[in-house]
Amino acid sequence: MITPEQFKRACGTLLGIVNKQSAISAQASLGDKTAMESLTEADQQLNEDTLRVLVMGKFSSGKSTFLNALMGQKLLPAKPTPTTAVIGEIVYSDNAGATLFPKKGYAGGNKPFCIKVEELSKYIVIDHTVPQTDKKKVENPFQKILIKYPLAICKHGIMFVDSPGLDDPTCHDTITKDYLPTADAILYCMNSSQAFSAADKVEIERLISLGYKSIIFVLTYYDVLLYNDEMNGTIDAEDAKRHYIKQLSKYTDLGENGIFFVGSLPALNAKLNNKPELLIRSNFPPLEKRLEEILFNEKGRMKLLKALYSTRRVNRTTSQHLTDLIEVANSDRSGLSERIHSAQTKLNQAQAKANEILSQFRFSSSSIINGAKDRGRHFFLSEILPNIAAWTSEFTPNEDQSISMWHPKRTGAAFTEGCIKYVQSRIETKMAEWCDKQLVNGYVLPQLETLTKQQNANLESYEEDLKKVRTTLNLSLDSDAINEEESAGKANRIVSAIAGAFLNPASLVTGGAFGWKGLVASLVATLVGGIVLGIVSLFTPVGWPALIITWILAALTGGAFVGGNIESNIKKKIAEKMKEELSKQQESVAANIGTTVSDVLDKVQNAVASGLNAPVEQFKKLLSEAQKSVNAEGSEIQARVAEYSKLRSENTALANDMDSFAQSLNA
């Protein structure tokens, strides 16, 4: 198991290996642009070694007290009423402090400014003792707050992201766009006394549809249930625990091992006052251990393996390139000019085949994009719009969203806004499921697979021309066997190129799926991300949702909903207006799907181009090296051979270092 300290040291060690490999490959004039870029990416990954923990949940689910307990310090304001919709990022620093990032139009200016951590409440807590008018909803003027503190749990690169409440519409969209894509772990908090509400279920299903399968569920206030049992002689806490484990275990790949019942306040008290027995009773230690396993032993290890795999692959490519350079330099110079000319002819033929394959990929992309747009438009019209009324009817307002005729404007706006956001979540979930089952598995992936199979003849001809270049230059054929792509079949070079563009390369090291099956999850994640962000953009608060809210408020204050169930009547009108507005957006939805698929296909084309062109470029360098030897003096040639041999020895030593590093990760 990798500890936080080991993870930090491993990042430093591997970063040194990456830098050495970059230097060796540059000196060897590798010329493989994609390979060199992968080293740059590995360097960036290791320098940016932050592991992000996203803490989610509704208002008053105990998130702030839980985070305080996890960190062992009372940093965040914790109140029984909602605080505010400002997102908090918590990172390690030797010196405590906080930075506030204002929203545009903030009275104090738009530039971030620093405050003391003791002043947090002054800026981010809503004062519920101040009467609120119907004229304006209380909003926080800050985008986010960055809290720096010397917390042991954050010292080795952990960032906690506190999402104040999923009930808040702004928070929902910001989390979806800016934080979910980079989250290494998700902690979903619920109050043990009222867990897994309808709103929780919708949000959890949305997270799963977006690809987050290993959610950690934290049920807070469990100490309150235990206290009530102790006072009343009941076993309600244990009954509740069994019930929620049964309900929630099917919503996480972690099963029962991903569900924790904790007492945050006792845990915080225990850490602040050094009470180990109280800490054990709070059930916090098992959660902290599991979190460490996920972050450092799983996510951290995966980050290291990804960088290691990329570097090892460049190392093998560099080794082959140096071996080829040595063989070319040492080759018999009699008839060398003729062999160079013949090899150039074969290389030109290989380049022509590569261009033909790429041309076919580009030609087919337009058809795939249009097909995706047609399928998306049909799904939106047949499965999204007809369900708007049912989803609107499902919406259950919380206390702050229920309609009150004493405050019709404020409560009407909160009710309508909450209902629209609920439907948005259902649309996001439904579109994500469609993307997985129908768009990727049912259409895009089969199209790519068919296209690749159609290119088998060109690929075989391309590979044969490359082999002829090697034999013409008297290069050993078996040195080309360093590539891992062999297992991918006849279309190995294309499959490997696409896989390298979308798959987490570490999965290849750890025995993950390769080829088309391995591409599924990555393609789904890429496409779902783009499509869901397109849905989020449709619900811009200043757009048509604001018009619906204005219309509902006017109707509500004008007495249009008098008689019968007011909330039910408002829901029907919201559904009618949403369906009307979303019907106008069908082309925007189709266009976004087309753009997202187009971006993916561009990435596919670039990956295939790199996979096909890289060997051609390397052979061009070999031919240039061979040309140098035609009229060169023997001493000059031997000097080059000595230089290449030295680099190859350094490259081999570095490969051994990588093997030792990999063994240490698996120990």
Residue, then its C-alpha position, 0 to 999 in steps of 0.5 A: m500500500i502506498t502511503p501519502e509520504q511514499f506517493k510524494r517521494a515517488c512523484g519526485t523520483l519518477l519526475g527525475i526519470v522523466n527528465k532524464q528520458s527527455a534529455i536522452s531522446a532529444q540527444a538521440s534526435l528521436g523526432d517522434k513529436t507524439a512521444m516527446e509530447s507524452l513526456t511533457e504531459a508526464d512531467q505536468q502530471l507529476n508536478e501537478d500531483t494534487l488529488r481532489v476530493l469532492v464533498m457533495g450533499k444537500f444543505s444541512s447534510g453535515k458536510s461542514t462539520f464532517l470536513n472539520a472533523l476530517m481535518g481536525q480543525k474547526l475551519l468551516p462555519a457549521k450551522p443547522t440552517p443553510t450557509t451560502a452557495v460559495i464553493g470552498e477549496i481547502v489545501y495545505s499551507d504552512n501559514a493559515g489564510a484564505t483568499l476570496f474570489p469575487k463575482k463580477g460586479y462585487a462592490g469591493g472590486n473583481k480582484p481576489f483578496c486575502i482574509k484571515v481564516e477567523e473571518l470566514s463567517k463574516y464573508i460566507v455565512i448568511d445572517h438568517t436573523v435579518p428579514q428577507t424581502d421578496k424583492k431580491k434573493v440573498e446571494n453570496p458575492f463570491q465565486k469561491i474561497l481558497i482556504k490554506y491551512p497546515l492540515a496534516i491530511c492535506k500535506h501530501g497533495i490532497m485538496f478538499v472541495d466543499s460544495p455547499g449544497l446541491d440544492d443551490p442551482t449555481c452550485h450544481d452547474t459550477i460543480t458539473k463544469d469545473y470540479l467533477p471532471t477532475a475529481d479523484a474521489i467523491l464523498y456524498c454526505m447525507n443526514s442519517s435521520q433523513a438519508f436517500s431522499a428523492a433529491d439525493k437519489v436523482e443526484i446520485e443517479r446523475l453522478i453514476s451516469l456521468g461515470y462516477k461509479s465508486i462513490i463513498f457515501v457518508l451518513t452523518y449524525y449517526d451519533v444522534l441516532l445512537y444517543n436516541d437509542e441509548m435514551n429510549g432503549t431502542i435499536d433504531a440506529e442499527d435498523a437504519k444502518r441495515h436499511y441504508i446499506k441495502q439501499l445504497s450498496k447498489y449505487t457504488d462499485l465499492g459496495e458496503n465498503g463504500i458506506f460509512f456511518v459517522g459522528s462528525l462532532p464527536a470525531l472533531n471533539a476527539k481530535l481537538n481534545n486528544k480523546p482516542e476512545l471517542l474517536i473510535r466511537s465516532n467511526f471515523p478511523p475506518l473512513e479515513k483509512r478507506l479514503e487514504e486507500i482510494l486516494f494514494n493506493e488507487k488514484g495516486r498509484m494510477k497517476l504514477l503508472k500513467a506517467l511511467y507507462s508513457t515514459r517507458r514507451v518512449n524509452r523503448t522507442t528511443s532504444q530502437h531508434l538508437t540501435d537503428l542509427i548504430e546499424v546504419a552507421n556500421s552498414d557496408r558502404s558499398g552500394l549504399s547510395e542505391r540502397i538509400h534510393s530504393a529505401q526512399t521509394k518504399l518509404n514514399q509508398a508507405q507514406a502514400k498508404a498512410n495518407e490514403i488511410l487518413s483521407q478515408f478517416r476524414f471522409s467518414s467523419s462527416s457521415i458519423i457526425n451527421g448520424a450522431k446529430d440525427r440520433g441525438r435529435h430523435f432521442f431528444l424529441s422522443e424521450i426527453l420532451p415527452n417526459i418533462a411533465a412526469w419529471t416536473s410532477e416528481f419534484t418535491p420542494n424542500e422547506d425553503q422551496s415550498i410555496s407560501m402565499w405570505h411571501p409569494k415572490r420569494t417562495g415562488a421563485a425558489f419553487t420554480e427554480g428548484c423544479i427547473k433544476y430538478v428536471q435539468s438533472r433528470i435530462e442530464t442523467k437521461m442523456a448520459e445514459w443514451c450516450d453510453k448505450q446508444l451513441v457510443n456502444g450502438y453507433v460511434l464505436p461500431q462505425l470506427e471499428t468498421l472503418t478500421k477493418q476496411q483499412n486492413a488491406n492498406l495497413e498491411s501494404y503500409e506495414e510491408d513497405l516499412k519492413k522493406v525499408r528496413t531490409t533494404l537498409n540491412l536493419s534487423l527486423d526483430s528490433d521492430a517488435i518492441n511495440e505493445e500493439e501486437s495484441a490489438g490484431k491486424a489493425n494494431r497501429i490504428v487501434s493502439a493510436i486511438a487507444g493511446a488518445f483516449l485510454n488511461p495508459a496505466s490500464l495497459v500496465t495493470g492488465g486493463a482491457f485493450g483494443w475496442k473494449g477498452l475504448v468504451a469507458s473512455l469514449v463514453a466519459t469524453l462524449v458524456g462530458g461534452i453533451v452534459l455541458g451542452i445541456v447545462s448551457l441550455f439552462t443558463p439562469v439569465g436565459w429562458p429559465a429566468l423568463i419562466i420564473t418571471w411568468i410564474l411569479a406574475a401569475l402567482t401574484g396575480g391570482a392565476f393559481v387560486g383554487g386547488n393544489i397551488e404547487s401542483n398547478i404551478k408544476k403543470k404550468i412549469a412543465e408546459k413552459m419548459k416543454e415549449e422552450l426546450s422544443k426550440q432548443q432541439e437544434s442546439v442539442a443536436a448541434n452540441i452533440g455534433t460538435t462533441v462527436s466532431d471533437v472526438l473524431d478530430k482527436v481520433q484522426n490526429a491520433v491515427a495520423s501520429g501513429l502512422n506518420a511517426p515511423v515514417e519520420q523516424f525512417k527519414k532520419l535513418l535515411s539522412e543518417a545513412q546519407k552521411s555515411v556515404n562519403a564519411e571518413g571511418s573515424e567520423i562514423q566511429a565517433r557517431v557510433a560511440e555517441y549513439s552507443k553511449l546514449r543507448s547504454e544510458n537509455t538501457a540503465l534508465a529502463n532498469d530504473m523504470d523496472s525497479f520503480a514499477q516493482s516498488l509500486n507493486a510491492 
